[in-house]
């Protein structure tokens, strides 16, 4: 997924490749949609206490984007 200020919802590889070279140089960054993420060890976050995970654990994304009020929200990482 390629994102920029002009394309905040992102472009796939074919859409990005179809852009003129001059437009591709305007600050795109690559992001992953629906990435699989695994963590272990100390996990810190301002919203909760630090936790320590032994072994690998799969991270599941917050599901607030499935709410009808959030239907236009995209989670990208």
N, CA, C and O atoms as a GROMACS GRO file, in nm:
protein
  308
    1UNK      N    1   0.084  -0.116   0.000
    1UNK     CA    2   0.000   0.000   0.000
    1UNK      C    3   0.090   0.124   0.000
    1UNK      O    4   0.180   0.135   0.083
    2UNK      N    5   0.066   0.215  -0.091
    2UNK     CA    6   0.143   0.338  -0.101
    2UNK      C    7   0.055   0.455  -0.060
    2UNK      O    8  -0.053   0.475  -0.116
    3UNK      N    9   0.100   0.534   0.040
    3UNK     CA   10   0.023   0.647   0.090
    3UNK      C   11   0.097   0.777   0.069
    3UNK      O   12   0.220   0.782   0.070
    4UNK      N   13   0.020   0.883   0.052
    4UNK     CA   14   0.075   1.018   0.045
    4UNK      C   15  -0.036   1.114   0.089
    4UNK      O   16  -0.149   1.072   0.114
    5UNK      N   17  -0.003   1.241   0.097
    5UNK     CA   18  -0.103   1.342   0.129
    5UNK      C   19  -0.211   1.348   0.023
    5UNK      O   20  -0.327   1.377   0.054
    6UNK      N   21  -0.175   1.322  -0.101
    6UNK     CA   22  -0.271   1.323  -0.212
    6UNK      C   23  -0.358   1.198  -0.212
    6UNK      O   24  -0.474   1.203  -0.253
    7UNK      N   25  -0.303   1.086  -0.166
    7UNK     CA   26  -0.375   0.957  -0.165
    7UNK      C   27  -0.375   0.900  -0.022
    7UNK      O   28  -0.308   0.801   0.004
    8UNK      N   29  -0.450   0.962   0.070
    8UNK     CA   30  -0.447   0.918   0.210
    8UNK      C   31  -0.507   0.780   0.234
    8UNK      O   32  -0.475   0.717   0.334
    9UNK      N   33  -0.593   0.732   0.146
    9UNK     CA   34  -0.649   0.596   0.160
    9UNK      C   35  -0.559   0.492   0.095
    9UNK      O   36  -0.583   0.372   0.108
   10UNK      N   37  -0.457   0.537   0.024
   10UNK     CA   38  -0.358   0.448  -0.031
   10UNK      C   39  -0.387   0.399  -0.172
   10UNK      O   40  -0.501   0.402  -0.219
   11UNK      N   41  -0.281   0.356  -0.237
   11UNK     CA   42  -0.286   0.297  -0.371
   11UNK      C   43  -0.222   0.159  -0.365
   11UNK      O   44  -0.126   0.138  -0.291
   12UNK      N   45  -0.276   0.065  -0.442
   12UNK     CA   46  -0.209  -0.064  -0.450
   12UNK      C   47  -0.092  -0.052  -0.548
   12UNK      O   48  -0.072   0.054  -0.607
   13UNK      N   49  -0.016  -0.158  -0.566
   13UNK     CA   50   0.104  -0.153  -0.650
   13UNK      C   51   0.073  -0.116  -0.794
   13UNK      O   52   0.146  -0.038  -0.856
   14UNK      N   53  -0.035  -0.172  -0.849
   14UNK     CA   54  -0.070  -0.143  -0.988
   14UNK      C   55  -0.109   0.004  -1.006
   14UNK      O   56  -0.071   0.067  -1.105
   15UNK      N   57  -0.186   0.058  -0.911
   15UNK     CA   58  -0.226   0.199  -0.918
   15UNK      C   59  -0.105   0.290  -0.905
   15UNK      O   60  -0.093   0.390  -0.976
   16UNK      N   61  -0.015   0.256  -0.813
   16UNK     CA   62   0.106   0.335  -0.793
   16UNK      C   63   0.195   0.332  -0.918
   16UNK      O   64   0.244   0.436  -0.961
   17UNK      N   65   0.214   0.214  -0.976
   17UNK     CA   66   0.297   0.200  -1.096
   17UNK      C   67   0.239   0.275  -1.215
   17UNK      O   68   0.313   0.315  -1.305
   18UNK      N   69   0.107   0.294  -1.217
   18UNK     CA   70   0.042   0.364  -1.328
   18UNK      C   71   0.060   0.516  -1.320
   18UNK      O   72   0.034   0.587  -1.417
   19UNK      N   73   0.104   0.567  -1.204
   19UNK     CA   74   0.124   0.712  -1.190
   19UNK      C   75   0.247   0.756  -1.268
   19UNK      O   76   0.341   0.678  -1.285
   20UNK      N   77   0.247   0.880  -1.317
   20UNK     CA   78   0.367   0.932  -1.382
   20UNK      C   79   0.484   0.938  -1.282
   20UNK      O   80   0.462   0.959  -1.163
   21UNK      N   81   0.603   0.920  -1.330
   21UNK     CA   82   0.723   0.922  -1.245
   21UNK      C   83   0.728   1.048  -1.158
   21UNK      O   84   0.766   1.041  -1.041
   22UNK      N   85   0.691   1.162  -1.214
   22UNK     CA   86   0.696   1.288  -1.140
   22UNK      C   87   0.603   1.284  -1.017
   22UNK      O   88   0.636   1.341  -0.913
   23UNK      N   89   0.489   1.218  -1.029
   23UNK     CA   90   0.395   1.210  -0.917
   23UNK      C   91   0.441   1.108  -0.813
   23UNK      O   92   0.413   1.124  -0.694
   24UNK      N   93   0.511   1.003  -0.856
   24UNK     CA   94   0.560   0.901  -0.763
   24UNK      C   95   0.668   0.955  -0.672
   24UNK      O   96   0.696   0.896  -0.567
   25UNK      N   97   0.730   1.066  -0.708
   25UNK     CA   98   0.838   1.124  -0.628
   25UNK      C   99   0.786   1.223  -0.523
   25UNK      O  100   0.865   1.293  -0.460
   26UNK      N  101   0.654   1.230  -0.503
   26UNK     CA  102   0.596   1.330  -0.415
   26UNK      C  103   0.569   1.280  -0.273
   26UNK      O  104   0.464   1.310  -0.216
   27UNK      N  105   0.660   1.206  -0.216
   27UNK     CA  106   0.652   1.170  -0.075
   27UNK      C  107   0.560   1.055  -0.041
   27UNK      O  108   0.491   1.060   0.060
   28UNK      N  109   0.557   0.952  -0.121
   28UNK     CA  110   0.481   0.832  -0.086
   28UNK      C  111   0.559   0.753   0.018
   28UNK      O  112   0.682   0.756   0.022
   29UNK      N  113   0.485   0.681   0.102
   29UNK     CA  114   0.549   0.587   0.193
   29UNK      C  115   0.473   0.454   0.185
   29UNK      O  116   0.352   0.452   0.164
   30UNK      N  117   0.546   0.346   0.201
   30UNK     CA  118   0.484   0.213   0.195
   30UNK      C  119   0.434   0.174   0.333
   30UNK      O  120   0.502   0.191   0.434
   31UNK      N  121   0.312   0.120   0.335
   31UNK     CA  122   0.249   0.074   0.458
   31UNK      C  123   0.190  -0.064   0.431
   31UNK      O  124   0.172  -0.103   0.315
   32UNK      N  125   0.159  -0.137   0.536
   32UNK     CA  126   0.096  -0.268   0.521
   32UNK      C  127  -0.044  -0.263   0.578
   32UNK      O  128  -0.068  -0.206   0.685
   33UNK      N  129  -0.138  -0.322   0.505
   33UNK     CA  130  -0.276  -0.334   0.553
   33UNK      C  131  -0.294  -0.477   0.603
   33UNK      O  132  -0.250  -0.573   0.540
   34UNK      N  133  -0.361  -0.489   0.718
   34UNK     CA  134  -0.390  -0.621   0.775
   34UNK      C  135  -0.265  -0.706   0.797
   34UNK      O  136  -0.265  -0.826   0.770
   35UNK      N  137  -0.159  -0.643   0.846
   35UNK     CA  138  -0.034  -0.714   0.870
   35UNK      C  139  -0.050  -0.812   0.987
   35UNK      O  140  -0.126  -0.787   1.080
   36UNK      N  141   0.023  -0.924   0.981
   36UNK     CA  142   0.030  -1.017   1.094
   36UNK      C  143   0.148  -0.973   1.180
   36UNK      O  144   0.260  -0.961   1.132
   37UNK      N  145   0.121  -0.949   1.309
   37UNK     CA  146   0.223  -0.899   1.400
   37UNK      C  147   0.229  -0.989   1.522
   37UNK      O  148   0.126  -1.026   1.578
   38UNK      N  149   0.352  -1.025   1.563
   38UNK     CA  150   0.374  -1.107   1.681
   38UNK      C  151   0.467  -1.032   1.776
   38UNK      O  152   0.558  -0.963   1.731
   39UNK      N  153   0.445  -1.047   1.907
   39UNK     CA  154   0.527  -0.977   2.006
   39UNK      C  155   0.564  -1.073   2.119
   39UNK      O  156   0.503  -1.178   2.137
   40UNK      N  157   0.666  -1.033   2.195
   40UNK     CA  158   0.704  -1.104   2.317
   40UNK      C  159   0.780  -1.005   2.405
   40UNK      O  160   0.824  -0.900   2.357
   41UNK      N  161   0.795  -1.038   2.532
   41UNK     CA  162   0.867  -0.951   2.624
   41UNK      C  163   0.778  -0.843   2.682
   41UNK      O  164   0.656  -0.859   2.690
   42UNK      N  165   0.840  -0.732   2.723
   42UNK     CA  166   0.766  -0.622   2.785
   42UNK      C  167   0.693  -0.540   2.680
   42UNK      O  168   0.750  -0.499   2.579
   43UNK      N  169   0.566  -0.517   2.706
   43UNK     CA  170   0.482  -0.437   2.617
   43UNK      C  171   0.436  -0.316   2.695
   43UNK      O  172   0.368  -0.330   2.797
   44UNK      N  173   0.472  -0.197   2.649
   44UNK     CA  174   0.431  -0.075   2.717
   44UNK      C  175   0.339   0.006   2.625
   44UNK      O  176   0.354   0.005   2.503
   45UNK      N  177   0.246   0.074   2.688
   45UNK     CA  178   0.153   0.161   2.614
   45UNK      C  179   0.096   0.262   2.713
   45UNK      O  180   0.069   0.227   2.828
   46UNK      N  181   0.078   0.386   2.670
   46UNK     CA  182   0.026   0.487   2.763
   46UNK      C  183  -0.114   0.456   2.816
   46UNK      O  184  -0.153   0.506   2.922
   47UNK      N  185  -0.190   0.374   2.745
   47UNK     CA  186  -0.328   0.345   2.785
   47UNK      C  187  -0.342   0.230   2.885
   47UNK      O  188  -0.452   0.206   2.935
   48UNK      N  189  -0.232   0.157   2.916
   48UNK     CA  190  -0.243   0.046   3.010
   48UNK      C  191  -0.111   0.019   3.080
   48UNK      O  192  -0.006   0.073   3.043
   49UNK      N  193  -0.118  -0.065   3.184
   49UNK     CA  194   0.001  -0.105   3.258
   49UNK      C  195   0.095  -0.185   3.168
   49UNK      O  196   0.050  -0.250   3.074
   50UNK      N  197   0.224  -0.181   3.197
   50UNK     CA  198   0.321  -0.263   3.125
   50UNK      C  199   0.292  -0.411   3.154
   50UNK      O  200   0.269  -0.449   3.268
   51UNK      N  201   0.294  -0.491   3.049
   51UNK     CA  202   0.276  -0.636   3.066
   51UNK      C  203   0.399  -0.707   3.012
   51UNK      O  204   0.471  -0.653   2.927
   52UNK      N  205   0.424  -0.827   3.062
   52UNK     CA  206   0.538  -0.907   3.016
   52UNK      C  207   0.484  -1.037   2.958
   52UNK      O  208   0.420  -1.115   3.029
   53UNK      N  209   0.508  -1.060   2.830
   53UNK     CA  210   0.460  -1.179   2.761
   53UNK      C  211   0.575  -1.278   2.743
   53UNK      O  212   0.679  -1.244   2.688
   54UNK      N  213   0.554  -1.399   2.790
   54UNK     CA  214   0.653  -1.505   2.768
   54UNK      C  215   0.615  -1.577   2.640
   54UNK      O  216   0.499  -1.614   2.622
   55UNK      N  217   0.709  -1.598   2.553
   55UNK     CA  218   0.680  -1.661   2.424
   55UNK      C  219   0.616  -1.562   2.329
   55UNK      O  220   0.592  -1.446   2.365
   56UNK      N  221   0.589  -1.606   2.209
   56UNK     CA  222   0.533  -1.520   2.105
   56UNK      C  223   0.380  -1.518   2.113
   56UNK      O  224   0.316  -1.621   2.136
   57UNK      N  225   0.324  -1.400   2.094
   57UNK     CA  226   0.178  -1.380   2.094
   57UNK      C  227   0.140  -1.296   1.973
   57UNK      O  228   0.205  -1.198   1.940
   58UNK      N  229   0.032  -1.339   1.906
   58UNK     CA  230  -0.016  -1.262   1.791
   58UNK      C  231  -0.094  -1.140   1.840
   58UNK      O  232  -0.176  -1.150   1.931
   59UNK      N  233  -0.068  -1.027   1.778
   59UNK     CA  234  -0.138  -0.904   1.810
   59UNK      C  235  -0.264  -0.896   1.726
   59UNK      O  236  -0.260  -0.914   1.604
   60UNK      N  237  -0.377  -0.871   1.791
   60UNK     CA  238  -0.503  -0.852   1.721
   60UNK      C  239  -0.538  -0.705   1.724
   60UNK      O  240  -0.530  -0.640   1.829
   61UNK      N  241  -0.577  -0.653   1.611
   61UNK     CA  242  -0.609  -0.511   1.601
   61UNK      C  243  -0.739  -0.478   1.673
   61UNK      O  244  -0.829  -0.561   1.685
   62UNK      N  245  -0.746  -0.356   1.719
   62UNK     CA  246  -0.869  -0.303   1.776
   62UNK      C  247  -0.977  -0.309   1.669
   62UNK      O  248  -0.950  -0.281   1.552
   63UNK      N  249  -1.098  -0.344   1.706
   63UNK     CA  250  -1.206  -0.360   1.607
   63UNK      C  251  -1.298  -0.239   1.598
   63UNK      O  252  -1.407  -0.248   1.541
   64UNK      N  253  -1.257  -0.125   1.655
   64UNK     CA  254  -1.344  -0.007   1.652
   64UNK      C  255  -1.374   0.038   1.509
   64UNK      O  256  -1.475   0.104   1.485
   65UNK      N  257  -1.287   0.003   1.414
   65UNK     CA  258  -1.311   0.043   1.275
   65UNK      C  259  -1.429  -0.032   1.212
   65UNK      O  260  -1.474   0.005   1.104
   66UNK      N  261  -1.480  -0.136   1.278
   66UNK     CA  262  -1.595  -0.210   1.227
   66UNK      C  263  -1.727  -0.146   1.266
   66UNK      O  264  -1.834  -0.186   1.219
   67UNK      N  265  -1.720  -0.047   1.353
   67UNK     CA  266  -1.840   0.023   1.395
   67UNK      C  267  -1.896   0.104   1.279
   67UNK      O  268  -1.820   0.157   1.198
   68UNK      N  269  -2.027   0.114   1.270
   68UNK     CA  270  -2.091   0.193   1.163
   68UNK      C  271  -2.044   0.338   1.166
   68UNK      O  272  -2.032   0.402   1.061
   69UNK      N  273  -2.018   0.392   1.285
   69UNK     CA  274  -1.975   0.531   1.295
   69UNK      C  275  -1.832   0.551   1.246
   69UNK      O  276  -1.790   0.664   1.222
   70UNK      N  277  -1.757   0.442   1.232
   70UNK     CA  278  -1.616   0.452   1.191
   70UNK      C  279  -1.596   0.390   1.052
   70UNK      O  280  -1.484   0.351   1.020
   71UNK      N  281  -1.699   0.381   0.972
   71UNK     CA  282  -1.691   0.308   0.844
   71UNK      C  283  -1.591   0.367   0.745
   71UNK      O  284  -1.553   0.299   0.649
   72UNK      N  285  -1.547   0.491   0.765
   72UNK     CA  286  -1.452   0.552   0.673
   72UNK      C  287  -1.310   0.551   0.729
   72UNK      O  288  -1.220   0.612   0.670
   73UNK      N  289  -1.288   0.483   0.841
   73UNK     CA  290  -1.158   0.478   0.905
   73UNK      C  291  -1.075   0.363   0.850
   73UNK      O  292  -1.127   0.253   0.829
   74UNK      N  293  -0.948   0.387   0.826
   74UNK     CA  294  -0.855   0.282   0.779
   74UNK      C  295  -0.744   0.269   0.882
   74UNK      O  296  -0.688   0.370   0.925
   75UNK      N  297  -0.711   0.146   0.924
   75UNK     CA  298  -0.597   0.122   1.009
   75UNK      C  299  -0.484   0.071   0.922
   75UNK      O  300  -0.495  -0.033   0.858
   76UNK      N  301  -0.374   0.145   0.919
   76UNK     CA  302  -0.256   0.107   0.842
   76UNK      C  303  -0.134   0.113   0.932
   76UNK      O  304  -0.128   0.193   1.025
   77UNK      N  305  -0.040   0.028   0.904
   77UNK     CA  306   0.081   0.027   0.984
   77UNK      C  307   0.202   0.015   0.896
   77UNK      O  308   0.314   0.012   0.945
   0.00000   0.00000   0.00000
